[in-house]
Amino acid sequence: MAEVLALWKPERELDRMRRRMDNLWDSVFETSPTKREEWGGQWLPSMDLSETKDEFVVKAEIPGIEAKDIEISLSDGMLTIKGEKKQEKEEKNESFHCIERGHGSFTRSVLLPGQVHGNKVKASYKNGVLRIGLPKTEESRKKEIKIEVE
């Protein structure tokens, strides 16, 4: 019986592994309506965390909720947003073919990348977007160091 030697191509193996990892991440972080139902129908608002020189900024899309029904808290560098989006009442003469708009209670938390002045946090809510400005402490502000090039 003759043995067959095959040329090993590590690039091919790495590419195959990368594709598998991409598929895994895509399946974990998928937020399509179908995936939400598979996770128990939980509705989660989209959220961005950005940084300027003086503050961290969190923006969350929370349409269909009144500002008074949104709760914001800050504890040990963890910002938490809670609320509930109520389902609209069905009309008796209406039958649905598709329902994709999420509803239910939600909690979103994000660990802030630095220290903030908790007593100076400002929040605004307009057109379904919650904006939270979290002023940085002096220690959290990046200090720029100039390096001279010879």
N, CA, C and O atoms as a GROMACS GRO file, in nm:
protein
  600
    1MET      N    1   0.083  -0.116   0.000
    1MET     CA    2   0.000   0.000   0.000
    1MET      C    3   0.089   0.125   0.000
    1MET      O    4   0.182   0.136   0.080
    2ALA      N    5   0.062   0.217  -0.089
    2ALA     CA    6   0.142   0.338  -0.102
    2ALA      C    7   0.086   0.448  -0.013
    2ALA      O    8  -0.035   0.466  -0.003
    3GLU      N    9   0.176   0.520   0.051
    3GLU     CA   10   0.134   0.632   0.134
    3GLU      C   11   0.133   0.758   0.049
    3GLU      O   12   0.216   0.777  -0.039
    4VAL      N   13   0.036   0.844   0.078
    4VAL     CA   14   0.023   0.969   0.005
    4VAL      C   15   0.063   1.084   0.097
    4VAL      O   16   0.010   1.098   0.207
    5LEU      N   17   0.154   1.162   0.050
    5LEU     CA   18   0.194   1.281   0.125
    5LEU      C   19   0.121   1.402   0.067
    5LEU      O   20   0.116   1.422  -0.055
    6ALA      N   21   0.064   1.480   0.157
    6ALA     CA   22  -0.006   1.602   0.112
    6ALA      C   23   0.070   1.722   0.166
    6ALA      O   24   0.118   1.722   0.280
    7LEU      N   25   0.080   1.822   0.084
    7LEU     CA   26   0.147   1.944   0.124
    7LEU      C   27   0.057   2.021   0.220
    7LEU      O   28  -0.058   2.049   0.189
    8TRP      N   29   0.110   2.054   0.338
    8TRP     CA   30   0.034   2.128   0.437
    8TRP      C   31   0.045   2.277   0.407
    8TRP      O   32   0.154   2.331   0.390
    9LYS      N   33  -0.070   2.341   0.402
    9LYS     CA   34  -0.074   2.484   0.374
    9LYS      C   35  -0.135   2.554   0.495
    9LYS      O   36  -0.257   2.558   0.511
   10PRO      N   37  -0.049   2.610   0.580
   10PRO     CA   38  -0.102   2.673   0.702
   10PRO      C   39  -0.196   2.790   0.674
   10PRO      O   40  -0.288   2.816   0.753
   11GLU      N   41  -0.176   2.860   0.563
   11GLU     CA   42  -0.264   2.972   0.531
   11GLU      C   43  -0.408   2.924   0.512
   11GLU      O   44  -0.502   2.992   0.553
   12ARG      N   45  -0.424   2.809   0.450
   12ARG     CA   46  -0.557   2.754   0.426
   12ARG      C   47  -0.623   2.718   0.559
   12ARG      O   48  -0.742   2.744   0.579
   13GLU      N   49  -0.546   2.659   0.650
   13GLU     CA   50  -0.599   2.623   0.781
   13GLU      C   51  -0.638   2.749   0.861
   13GLU      O   52  -0.742   2.752   0.926
   14LEU      N   53  -0.553   2.850   0.855
   14LEU     CA   54  -0.584   2.974   0.925
   14LEU      C   55  -0.707   3.043   0.868
   14LEU      O   56  -0.789   3.097   0.942
   15ASP      N   57  -0.721   3.040   0.736
   15ASP     CA   58  -0.837   3.099   0.672
   15ASP      C   59  -0.964   3.025   0.713
   15ASP      O   60  -1.066   3.088   0.742
   16ARG      N   61  -0.958   2.893   0.716
   16ARG     CA   62  -1.074   2.813   0.756
   16ARG      C   63  -1.110   2.842   0.902
   16ARG      O   64  -1.228   2.855   0.935
   17MET      N   65  -1.011   2.854   0.990
   17MET     CA   66  -1.036   2.884   1.130
   17MET      C   67  -1.095   3.024   1.146
   17MET      O   68  -1.186   3.044   1.227
   18ARG      N   69  -1.045   3.121   1.069
   18ARG     CA   70  -1.098   3.258   1.075
   18ARG      C   71  -1.245   3.260   1.035
   18ARG      O   72  -1.326   3.326   1.100
   19ARG      N   73  -1.280   3.188   0.927
   19ARG     CA   74  -1.419   3.184   0.883
   19ARG      C   75  -1.510   3.122   0.989
   19ARG      O   76  -1.621   3.168   1.012
   20ARG      N   77  -1.461   3.016   1.054
   20ARG     CA   78  -1.540   2.953   1.160
   20ARG      C   79  -1.560   3.049   1.277
   20ARG      O   80  -1.670   3.057   1.332
   21MET      N   81  -1.456   3.121   1.316
   21MET     CA   82  -1.468   3.217   1.425
   21MET      C   83  -1.561   3.332   1.387
   21MET      O   84  -1.640   3.377   1.470
   22ASP      N   85  -1.553   3.380   1.264
   22ASP     CA   86  -1.644   3.485   1.218
   22ASP      C   87  -1.789   3.438   1.227
   22ASP      O   88  -1.875   3.512   1.273
   23ASN      N   89  -1.814   3.316   1.183
   23ASN     CA   90  -1.951   3.262   1.190
   23ASN      C   91  -1.997   3.250   1.335
   23ASN      O   92  -2.113   3.278   1.366
   24LEU      N   93  -1.907   3.209   1.424
   24LEU     CA   94  -1.942   3.197   1.565
   24LEU      C   95  -1.978   3.333   1.622
   24LEU      O   96  -2.082   3.347   1.687
   25TRP      N   97  -1.894   3.435   1.598
   25TRP     CA   98  -1.923   3.569   1.649
   25TRP      C   99  -2.052   3.623   1.590
   25TRP      O  100  -2.131   3.684   1.661
   26ASP      N  101  -2.073   3.602   1.460
   26ASP     CA  102  -2.195   3.650   1.398
   26ASP      C  103  -2.318   3.588   1.462
   26ASP      O  104  -2.418   3.656   1.483
   27SER      N  105  -2.311   3.460   1.495
   27SER     CA  106  -2.427   3.394   1.555
   27SER      C  107  -2.450   3.441   1.698
   27SER      O  108  -2.565   3.447   1.742
   28VAL      N  109  -2.344   3.473   1.771
   28VAL     CA  110  -2.358   3.517   1.910
   28VAL      C  111  -2.416   3.658   1.916
   28VAL      O  112  -2.502   3.685   1.999
   29PHE      N  113  -2.368   3.748   1.830
   29PHE     CA  114  -2.408   3.888   1.839
   29PHE      C  115  -2.517   3.927   1.740
   29PHE      O  116  -2.545   4.046   1.724
   30GLU      N  117  -2.578   3.833   1.675
   30GLU     CA  118  -2.687   3.861   1.582
   30GLU      C  119  -2.805   3.919   1.658
   30GLU      O  120  -2.844   3.866   1.762
   31THR      N  121  -2.863   4.029   1.608
   31THR     CA  122  -2.976   4.091   1.676
   31THR      C  123  -3.099   4.100   1.587
   31THR      O  124  -3.184   4.187   1.606
   32SER      N  125  -3.109   4.012   1.490
   32SER     CA  126  -3.226   4.015   1.404
   32SER      C  127  -3.348   3.972   1.485
   32SER      O  128  -3.333   3.909   1.590
   33PRO      N  129  -3.469   4.005   1.439
   33PRO     CA  130  -3.589   3.966   1.512
   33PRO      C  131  -3.595   3.816   1.538
   33PRO      O  132  -3.641   3.772   1.644
   34THR      N  133  -3.548   3.737   1.442
   34THR     CA  134  -3.550   3.592   1.460
   34THR      C  135  -3.462   3.552   1.578
   34THR      O  136  -3.504   3.471   1.661
   35LYS      N  137  -3.342   3.607   1.586
   35LYS     CA  138  -3.252   3.574   1.696
   35LYS      C  139  -3.309   3.622   1.829
   35LYS      O  140  -3.294   3.553   1.929
   36ARG      N  141  -3.374   3.739   1.832
   36ARG     CA  142  -3.432   3.788   1.957
   36ARG      C  143  -3.534   3.687   2.010
   36ARG      O  144  -3.539   3.662   2.130
   37GLU      N  145  -3.615   3.629   1.921
   37GLU     CA  146  -3.713   3.531   1.965
   37GLU      C  147  -3.644   3.407   2.018
   37GLU      O  148  -3.690   3.348   2.116
   38GLU      N  149  -3.533   3.366   1.955
   38GLU     CA  150  -3.460   3.250   2.003
   38GLU      C  151  -3.402   3.276   2.141
   38GLU      O  152  -3.386   3.182   2.219
   39TRP      N  153  -3.371   3.402   2.173
   39TRP     CA  154  -3.316   3.436   2.304
   39TRP      C  155  -3.426   3.467   2.404
   39TRP      O  156  -3.398   3.521   2.511
   40GLY      N  157  -3.549   3.435   2.373
   40GLY     CA  158  -3.659   3.457   2.466
   40GLY      C  159  -3.734   3.585   2.441
   40GLY      O  160  -3.807   3.632   2.528
   41GLY      N  161  -3.719   3.644   2.322
   41GLY     CA  162  -3.796   3.761   2.286
   41GLY      C  163  -3.750   3.889   2.354
   41GLY      O  164  -3.822   3.989   2.350
   42GLN      N  165  -3.634   3.889   2.415
   42GLN     CA  166  -3.586   4.008   2.484
   42GLN      C  167  -3.553   4.118   2.384
   42GLN      O  168  -3.486   4.093   2.283
   43TRP      N  169  -3.600   4.238   2.412
   43TRP     CA  170  -3.574   4.353   2.327
   43TRP      C  171  -3.461   4.433   2.390
   43TRP      O  172  -3.467   4.466   2.508
   44LEU      N  173  -3.359   4.465   2.311
   44LEU     CA  174  -3.247   4.544   2.360
   44LEU      C  175  -3.223   4.663   2.268
   44LEU      O  176  -3.210   4.647   2.147
   45PRO      N  177  -3.218   4.783   2.326
   45PRO     CA  178  -3.191   4.900   2.242
   45PRO      C  179  -3.045   4.902   2.197
   45PRO      O  180  -2.957   4.854   2.268
   46SER      N  181  -3.020   4.958   2.079
   46SER     CA  182  -2.883   4.976   2.030
   46SER      C  183  -2.817   5.087   2.109
   46SER      O  184  -2.883   5.183   2.150
   47MET      N  185  -2.686   5.072   2.133
   47MET     CA  186  -2.616   5.169   2.216
   47MET      C  187  -2.476   5.194   2.162
   47MET      O  188  -2.409   5.102   2.115
   48ASP      N  189  -2.432   5.320   2.169
   48ASP     CA  190  -2.296   5.360   2.130
   48ASP      C  191  -2.228   5.422   2.251
   48ASP      O  192  -2.291   5.491   2.331
   49LEU      N  193  -2.097   5.397   2.263
   49LEU     CA  194  -2.015   5.461   2.366
   49LEU      C  195  -1.900   5.528   2.294
   49LEU      O  196  -1.822   5.462   2.225
   50SER      N  197  -1.888   5.660   2.309
   50SER     CA  198  -1.779   5.734   2.246
   50SER      C  199  -1.710   5.820   2.351
   50SER      O  200  -1.752   5.826   2.467
   51GLU      N  201  -1.603   5.885   2.308
   51GLU     CA  202  -1.523   5.964   2.402
   51GLU      C  203  -1.476   6.091   2.335
   51GLU      O  204  -1.431   6.090   2.220
   52THR      N  205  -1.487   6.200   2.406
   52THR     CA  206  -1.428   6.326   2.364
   52THR      C  207  -1.317   6.359   2.465
   52THR      O  208  -1.290   6.280   2.555
   53LYS      N  209  -1.255   6.474   2.449
   53LYS     CA  210  -1.147   6.513   2.540
   53LYS      C  211  -1.198   6.523   2.684
   53LYS      O  212  -1.127   6.488   2.778
   54ASP      N  213  -1.321   6.572   2.701
   54ASP     CA  214  -1.373   6.601   2.834
   54ASP      C  215  -1.476   6.504   2.890
   54ASP      O  216  -1.502   6.505   3.010
   55GLU      N  217  -1.534   6.419   2.805
   55GLU     CA  218  -1.640   6.331   2.856
   55GLU      C  219  -1.654   6.203   2.776
   55GLU      O  220  -1.607   6.193   2.662
   56PHE      N  221  -1.720   6.107   2.838
   56PHE     CA  222  -1.766   5.987   2.768
   56PHE      C  223  -1.910   6.014   2.731
   56PHE      O  224  -1.984   6.077   2.807
   57VAL      N  225  -1.952   5.967   2.614
   57VAL     CA  226  -2.088   5.990   2.567
   57VAL      C  227  -2.151   5.857   2.533
   57VAL      O  228  -2.096   5.778   2.455
   58VAL      N  229  -2.268   5.832   2.591
   58VAL     CA  230  -2.345   5.712   2.560
   58VAL      C  231  -2.472   5.757   2.490
   58VAL      O  232  -2.543   5.845   2.538
   59LYS      N  233  -2.500   5.695   2.375
   59LYS     CA  234  -2.624   5.722   2.303
   59LYS      C  235  -2.696   5.589   2.286
   59LYS      O  236  -2.637   5.490   2.244
   60ALA      N  237  -2.824   5.588   2.321
   60ALA     CA  238  -2.904   5.466   2.310
   60ALA      C  239  -3.032   5.497   2.234
   60ALA      O  240  -3.098   5.597   2.262
   61GLU      N  241  -3.066   5.412   2.139
   61GLU     CA  242  -3.191   5.428   2.064
   61GLU      C  243  -3.302   5.358   2.140
   61GLU      O  244  -3.304   5.235   2.152
   62ILE      N  245  -3.395   5.439   2.192
   62ILE     CA  246  -3.505   5.384   2.272
   62ILE      C  247  -3.635   5.449   2.225
   62ILE      O  248  -3.696   5.524   2.301
   63PRO      N  249  -3.678   5.421   2.104
   63PRO     CA  250  -3.801   5.484   2.054
   63PRO      C  251  -3.926   5.425   2.121
   63PRO      O  252  -3.928   5.309   2.162
   64GLY      N  253  -4.028   5.508   2.131
   64GLY     CA  254  -4.156   5.460   2.181
   64GLY      C  255  -4.166   5.453   2.332
   64GLY      O  256  -4.260   5.393   2.384
   65ILE      N  257  -4.072   5.514   2.403
   65ILE     CA  258  -4.075   5.515   2.549
   65ILE      C  259  -4.073   5.660   2.595
   65ILE      O  260  -4.004   5.743   2.536
   66GLU      N  261  -4.148   5.689   2.699
   66GLU     CA  262  -4.144   5.824   2.754
   66GLU      C  263  -4.023   5.838   2.845
   66GLU      O  264  -3.981   5.742   2.909
   67ALA      N  265  -3.966   5.958   2.850
   67ALA     CA  266  -3.846   5.984   2.929
   67ALA      C  267  -3.865   5.944   3.075
   67ALA      O  268  -3.771   5.895   3.138
   68LYS      N  269  -3.984   5.964   3.129
   68LYS     CA  270  -4.008   5.932   3.270
   68LYS      C  271  -4.001   5.782   3.298
   68LYS      O  272  -3.989   5.741   3.414
   69ASP      N  273  -4.008   5.699   3.193
   69ASP     CA  274  -4.004   5.554   3.210
   69ASP      C  275  -3.864   5.495   3.190
   69ASP      O  276  -3.847   5.373   3.185
   70ILE      N  277  -3.763   5.583   3.179
   70ILE     CA  278  -3.625   5.539   3.162
   70ILE      C  279  -3.549   5.565   3.292
   70ILE      O  280  -3.554   5.675   3.347
   71GLU      N  281  -3.478   5.464   3.340
   71GLU     CA  282  -3.400   5.475   3.464
   71GLU      C  283  -3.252   5.462   3.430
   71GLU      O  284  -3.212   5.368   3.361
   72ILE      N  285  -3.172   5.556   3.480
   72ILE     CA  286  -3.028   5.556   3.455
   72ILE      C  287  -2.956   5.552   3.589
   72ILE      O  288  -2.990   5.628   3.680
   73SER      N  289  -2.858   5.463   3.602
   73SER     CA  290  -2.780   5.458   3.726
   73SER      C  291  -2.632   5.438   3.694
   73SER      O  292  -2.596   5.388   3.588
   74LEU      N  293  -2.548   5.481   3.789
   74LEU     CA  294  -2.403   5.470   3.774
   74LEU      C  295  -2.348   5.416   3.905
   74LEU      O  296  -2.370   5.474   4.012
   75SER      N  297  -2.274   5.305   3.897
   75SER     CA  298  -2.217   5.245   4.017
   75SER      C  299  -2.086   5.176   3.982
   75SER      O  300  -2.082   5.089   3.895
   76ASP      N  301  -1.979   5.215   4.051
   76ASP     CA  302  -1.847   5.156   4.031
   76ASP      C  303  -1.804   5.153   3.884
   76ASP      O  304  -1.749   5.053   3.837
   77GLY      N  305  -1.828   5.262   3.812
   77GLY     CA  306  -1.787   5.272   3.673
   77GLY      C  307  -1.877   5.199   3.575
   77GLY      O  308  -1.845   5.191   3.456
   78MET      N  309  -1.989   5.144   3.623
   78MET     CA  310  -2.083   5.072   3.538
   78MET      C  311  -2.208   5.157   3.521
   78MET      O  312  -2.278   5.188   3.617
   79LEU      N  313  -2.237   5.195   3.395
   79LEU     CA  314  -2.357   5.272   3.363
   79LEU      C  315  -2.466   5.173   3.325
   79LEU      O  316  -2.443   5.084   3.243
   80THR      N  317  -2.584   5.188   3.384
   80THR     CA  318  -2.696   5.098   3.356
   80THR      C  319  -2.817   5.180   3.314
   80THR      O  320  -2.852   5.280   3.377
   81ILE      N  321  -2.880   5.134   3.206
   81ILE     CA  322  -3.003   5.197   3.156
   81ILE      C  323  -3.112   5.091   3.161
   81ILE      O  324  -3.094   4.980   3.110
   82LYS      N  325  -3.224   5.125   3.224
   82LYS     CA  326  -3.337   5.032   3.235
   82LYS      C  327  -3.463   5.100   3.186
   82LYS      O  328  -3.476   5.222   3.192
   83GLY      N  329  -3.555   5.020   3.136
   83GLY     CA  330  -3.683   5.073   3.094
   83GLY      C  331  -3.773   4.963   3.045
   83GLY      O  332  -3.738   4.845   3.050
   84GLU      N  333  -3.890   5.002   2.998
   84GLU     CA  334  -3.983   4.904   2.943
   84GLU      C  335  -4.057   4.967   2.826
   84GLU      O  336  -4.112   5.077   2.836
   85LYS      N  337  -4.057   4.895   2.717
   85LYS     CA  338  -4.131   4.937   2.598
   85LYS      C  339  -4.256   4.851   2.593
   85LYS      O  340  -4.250   4.729   2.579
   86LYS      N  341  -4.370   4.917   2.605
   86LYS     CA  342  -4.496   4.844   2.612
   86LYS      C  343  -4.545   4.808   2.472
   86LYS      O  344  -4.526   4.883   2.376
   87GLN      N  345  -4.608   4.692   2.463
   87GLN     CA  346  -4.665   4.648   2.336
   87GLN      C  347  -4.795   4.724   2.312
   87GLN      O  348  -4.876   4.743   2.402
   88GLU      N  349  -4.812   4.765   2.188
   88GLU     CA  350  -4.936   4.835   2.153
   88GLU      C  351  -5.052   4.738   2.160
   88GLU      O  352  -5.036   4.618   2.136
   89LYS      N  353  -5.171   4.791   2.192
   89LYS     CA  354  -5.290   4.706   2.198
   89LYS      C  355  -5.333   4.667   2.057
   89LYS      O  356  -5.329   4.748   1.965
   90GLU      N  357  -5.373   4.543   2.043
   90GLU     CA  358  -5.420   4.496   1.913
   90GLU      C  359  -5.561   4.546   1.886
   90GLU      O  360  -5.646   4.550   1.976
   91GLU      N  361  -5.585   4.584   1.764
   91GLU     CA  362  -5.719   4.620   1.723
   91GLU      C  363  -5.797   4.492   1.697
   91GLU      O  364  -5.741   4.395   1.645
   92LYS      N  365  -5.923   4.489   1.731
   92LYS     CA  366  -6.002   4.366   1.717
   92LYS      C  367  -6.020   4.323   1.572
   92LYS      O  368  -6.032   4.204   1.544
   93ASN      N  369  -6.022   4.418   1.479
   93ASN     CA  370  -6.044   4.385   1.338
   93ASN      C  371  -5.912   4.378   1.261
   93ASN      O  372  -5.911   4.394   1.139
   94GLU      N  373  -5.802   4.356   1.331
   94GLU     CA  374  -5.671   4.360   1.269
   94GLU      C  375  -5.600   4.226   1.291
   94GLU      O  376  -5.594   4.175   1.403
   95SER      N  377  -5.548   4.170   1.183
   95SER     CA  378  -5.468   4.048   1.197
   95SER      C  379  -5.330   4.077   1.141
   95SER      O  380  -5.316   4.136   1.035
   96PHE      N  381  -5.227   4.033   1.215
   96PHE     CA  382  -5.089   4.065   1.178
   96PHE      C  383  -5.030   3.956   1.089
   96PHE      O  384  -5.057   3.837   1.109
   97HIS      N  385  -4.951   3.997   0.992
   97HIS     CA  386  -4.875   3.905   0.908
   97HIS      C  387  -4.730   3.897   0.954
   97HIS      O  388  -4.663   3.797   0.931
   98CYS      N  389  -4.684   4.004   1.018
   98CYS     CA  390  -4.545   4.010   1.062
   98CYS      C  391  -4.535   4.109   1.178
   98CYS      O  392  -4.591   4.219   1.172
   99ILE      N  393  -4.464   4.070   1.284
   99ILE     CA  394  -4.439   4.160   1.396
   99ILE      C  395  -4.290   4.156   1.424
   99ILE      O  396  -4.236   4.054   1.466
  100GLU      N  397  -4.223   4.270   1.400
  100GLU     CA  398  -4.080   4.278   1.423
  100GLU      C  399  -4.042   4.381   1.528
  100GLU      O  400  -3.931   4.378   1.580
  101ARG      N  401  -4.133   4.471   1.560
  101ARG     CA  402  -4.100   4.574   1.658
  101ARG      C  403  -4.095   4.511   1.797
  101ARG      O  404  -4.191   4.448   1.842
  102GLY      N  405  -3.981   4.528   1.862
  102GLY     CA  406  -3.962   4.468   1.993
  102GLY      C  407  -4.034   4.542   2.103
  102GLY      O  408  -4.066   4.660   2.089
  103HIS      N  409  -4.060   4.472   2.211
  103HIS     CA  410  -4.121   4.532   2.329
  103HIS      C  411  -4.078   4.452   2.451
  103HIS      O  412  -4.021   4.343   2.439
  104GLY      N  413  -4.108   4.506   2.566
  104GLY     CA  414  -4.072   4.440   2.691
  104GLY      C  415  -3.972   4.522   2.769
  104GLY      O  416  -3.927   4.627   2.723
  105SER      N  417  -3.938   4.473   2.887
  105SER     CA  418  -3.842   4.546   2.970
  105SER      C  419  -3.700   4.515   2.923
  105SER      O  420  -3.675   4.409   2.865
  106PHE      N  421  -3.609   4.607   2.949
  106PHE     CA  422  -3.470   4.588   2.907
  106PHE      C  423  -3.378   4.646   3.013
  106PHE      O  424  -3.417   4.732   3.091
  107THR      N  425  -3.258   4.597   3.014
  107THR     CA  426  -3.148   4.650   3.094
  107THR      C  427  -3.023   4.644   3.010
  107THR      O  428  -2.987   4.538   2.960
  108ARG      N  429  -2.957   4.757   2.994
  108ARG     CA  430  -2.829   4.762   2.922
  108ARG      C  431  -2.727   4.822   3.017
  108ARG      O  432  -2.751   4.926   3.078
  109SER      N  433  -2.613   4.757   3.029
  109SER     CA  434  -2.505   4.806   3.113
  109SER      C  435  -2.377   4.813   3.031
  109SER      O  436  -2.354   4.730   2.943
  110VAL      N  437  -2.295   4.913   3.062
  110VAL     CA  438  -2.167   4.928   2.994
  110VAL      C  439  -2.065   4.974   3.098
  110VAL      O  440  -2.091   5.064   3.177
  111LEU      N  441  -1.949   4.911   3.096
  111LEU     CA  442  -1.839   4.949   3.183
  111LEU      C  443  -1.767   5.066   3.117
  111LEU      O  444  -1.719   5.055   3.005
  112LEU      N  445  -1.760   5.177   3.188
  112LEU     CA  446  -1.696   5.296   3.132
  112LEU      C  447  -1.545   5.279   3.134
  112LEU      O  448  -1.491   5.220   3.228
  113PRO      N  449  -1.476   5.330   3.032
  113PRO     CA  450  -1.331   5.310   3.022
  113PRO      C  451  -1.248   5.401   3.113
  113PRO      O  452  -1.125   5.399   3.106
  114GLY      N  453  -1.312   5.480   3.199
  114GLY     CA  454  -1.239   5.568   3.289
  114GLY      C  455  -1.332   5.620   3.397
  114GLY      O  456  -1.452   5.592   3.398
  115GLN      N  457  -1.275   5.697   3.490
  115GLN     CA  458  -1.351   5.755   3.600
  115GLN      C  459  -1.428   5.878   3.554
  115GLN      O  460  -1.380   5.955   3.470
  116VAL      N  461  -1.548   5.897   3.610
  116VAL     CA  462  -1.631   6.012   3.575
  116VAL      C  463  -1.679   6.081   3.702
  116VAL      O  464  -1.679   6.023   3.811
  117HIS      N  465  -1.720   6.208   3.686
  117HIS     CA  466  -1.783   6.283   3.794
  117HIS      C  467  -1.931   6.242   3.797
  117HIS      O  468  -2.010   6.291   3.716
  118GLY      N  469  -1.968   6.154   3.886
  118GLY     CA  470  -2.106   6.103   3.892
  118GLY      C  471  -2.210   6.208   3.919
  118GLY      O  472  -2.323   6.196   3.874
  119ASN      N  473  -2.173   6.313   3.993
  119ASN     CA  474  -2.270   6.417   4.026
  119ASN      C  475  -2.286   6.520   3.914
  119ASN      O  476  -2.368   6.612   3.926
  120LYS      N  477  -2.210   6.507   3.806
  120LYS     CA  478  -2.220   6.602   3.694
  120LYS      C  479  -2.272   6.537   3.565
  120LYS      O  480  -2.265   6.598   3.458
  121VAL      N  481  -2.324   6.416   3.575
  121VAL     CA  482  -2.376   6.344   3.459
  121VAL      C  483  -2.503   6.414   3.409
  121VAL      O  484  -2.589   6.450   3.489
  122LYS      N  485  -2.512   6.432   3.278
  122LYS     CA  486  -2.630   6.496   3.217
  122LYS      C  487  -2.690   6.400   3.116
  122LYS      O  488  -2.618   6.337   3.039
  123ALA      N  489  -2.823   6.390   3.115
  123ALA     CA  490  -2.893   6.304   3.020
  123ALA      C  491  -3.002   6.384   2.951
  123ALA      O  492  -3.069   6.467   3.012
  124SER      N  493  -3.019   6.356   2.822
  124SER     CA  494  -3.128   6.417   2.746
  124SER      C  495  -3.191   6.309   2.659
  124SER      O  496  -3.126   6.210   2.623
  125TYR      N  497  -3.317   6.329   2.626
  125TYR     CA  498  -3.391   6.230   2.547
  125TYR      C  499  -3.472   6.305   2.442
  125TYR      O  500  -3.562   6.382   2.475
  126LYS      N  501  -3.438   6.281   2.315
  126LYS     CA  502  -3.506   6.352   2.206
  126LYS      C  503  -3.517   6.261   2.086
  126LYS      O  504  -3.421   6.193   2.048
  127ASN      N  505  -3.635   6.259   2.026
  127ASN     CA  506  -3.662   6.179   1.905
  127ASN      C  507  -3.622   6.032   1.922
  127ASN      O  508  -3.572   5.970   1.828
  128GLY      N  509  -3.645   5.977   2.041
  128GLY     CA  510  -3.618   5.836   2.064
  128GLY      C  511  -3.473   5.802   2.092
  128GLY      O  512  -3.438   5.684   2.103
  129VAL      N  513  -3.386   5.905   2.105
  129VAL     CA  514  -3.244   5.880   2.133
  129VAL      C  515  -3.210   5.939   2.269
  129VAL      O  516  -3.229   6.058   2.294
  130LEU      N  517  -3.159   5.853   2.357
  130LEU     CA  518  -3.113   5.895   2.488
  130LEU      C  519  -2.964   5.927   2.477
  130LEU      O  520  -2.886   5.846   2.428
  131ARG      N  521  -2.925   6.048   2.523
  131ARG     CA  522  -2.784   6.087   2.522
  131ARG      C  523  -2.742   6.114   2.666
  131ARG      O  524  -2.806   6.191   2.737
  132ILE      N  525  -2.634   6.048   2.707
  132ILE     CA  526  -2.582   6.066   2.842
  132ILE      C  527  -2.439   6.116   2.832
  132ILE      O  528  -2.354   6.050   2.773
  133GLY      N  529  -2.413   6.233   2.889
  133GLY     CA  530  -2.279   6.290   2.893
  133GLY      C  531  -2.219   6.266   3.031
  133GLY      O  532  -2.277   6.306   3.132
  134LEU      N  533  -2.103   6.201   3.035
  134LEU     CA  534  -2.039   6.165   3.161
  134LEU      C  535  -1.903   6.235   3.168
  134LEU      O  536  -1.805   6.185   3.111
  135PRO      N  537  -1.894   6.350   3.238
  135PRO     CA  538  -1.768   6.424   3.243
  135PRO      C  539  -1.657   6.343   3.308
  135PRO      O  540  -1.677   6.278   3.411
  136LYS      N  541  -1.539   6.346   3.247
  136LYS     CA  542  -1.424   6.271   3.297
  136LYS      C  543  -1.362   6.342   3.417
  136LYS      O  544  -1.370   6.464   3.430
  137THR      N  545  -1.301   6.262   3.504
  137THR     CA  546  -1.219   6.319   3.611
  137THR      C  547  -1.084   6.354   3.550
  137THR      O  548  -1.053   6.311   3.439
  138GLU      N  549  -1.005   6.432   3.621
  138GLU     CA  550  -0.873   6.471   3.570
  138GLU      C  551  -0.788   6.349   3.539
  138GLU      O  552  -0.715   6.348   3.440
  139GLU      N  553  -0.796   6.244   3.623
  139GLU     CA  554  -0.715   6.125   3.603
  139GLU      C  555  -0.752   6.053   3.472
  139GLU      O  556  -0.667   5.989   3.410
  140SER      N  557  -0.878   6.064   3.432
  140SER     CA  558  -0.923   5.994   3.312
  140SER      C  559  -0.893   6.068   3.183
  140SER      O  560  -0.894   6.009   3.075
  141ARG      N  561  -0.866   6.198   3.194
  141ARG     CA  562  -0.836   6.274   3.073
  141ARG      C  563  -0.698   6.234   3.023
  141ARG      O  564  -0.602   6.229   3.099
  142LYS      N  565  -0.691   6.207   2.896
  142LYS     CA  566  -0.564   6.166   2.836
  142LYS      C  567  -0.470   6.285   2.830
  142LYS      O  568  -0.507   6.394   2.788
  143LYS      N  569  -0.350   6.261   2.873
  143LYS     CA  570  -0.247   6.364   2.866
  143LYS      C  571  -0.161   6.335   2.744
  143LYS      O  572  -0.107   6.225   2.729
  144GLU      N  573  -0.150   6.433   2.659
  144GLU     CA  574  -0.074   6.416   2.537
  144GLU      C  575   0.074   6.440   2.564
  144GLU      O  576   0.112   6.540   2.625
  145ILE      N  577   0.157   6.347   2.518
  145ILE     CA  578   0.301   6.360   2.534
  145ILE      C  579   0.362   6.376   2.395
  145ILE      O  580   0.348   6.288   2.310
  146LYS      N  581   0.428   6.489   2.375
  146LYS     CA  582   0.492   6.514   2.245
  146LYS      C  583   0.629   6.445   2.242
  146LYS      O  584   0.708   6.458   2.336
  147ILE      N  585   0.653   6.373   2.135
  147ILE     CA  586   0.782   6.308   2.117
  147ILE      C  587   0.850   6.373   1.998
  147ILE      O  588   0.795   6.380   1.888
  148GLU      N  589   0.971   6.419   2.023
  148GLU     CA  590   1.045   6.483   1.915
  148GLU      C  591   1.111   6.377   1.829
  148GLU      O  592   1.172   6.282   1.880
  149VAL      N  593   1.099   6.394   1.700
  149VAL     CA  594   1.160   6.302   1.605
  149VAL      C  595   1.291   6.363   1.555
  149VAL      O  596   1.294   6.479   1.512
  150GLU      N  597   1.396   6.285   1.561
  150GLU     CA  598   1.528   6.337   1.517
  150GLU      C  599   1.551   6.307   1.372
  150GLU      O  600   1.656   6.342   1.317
   0.00000   0.00000   0.00000
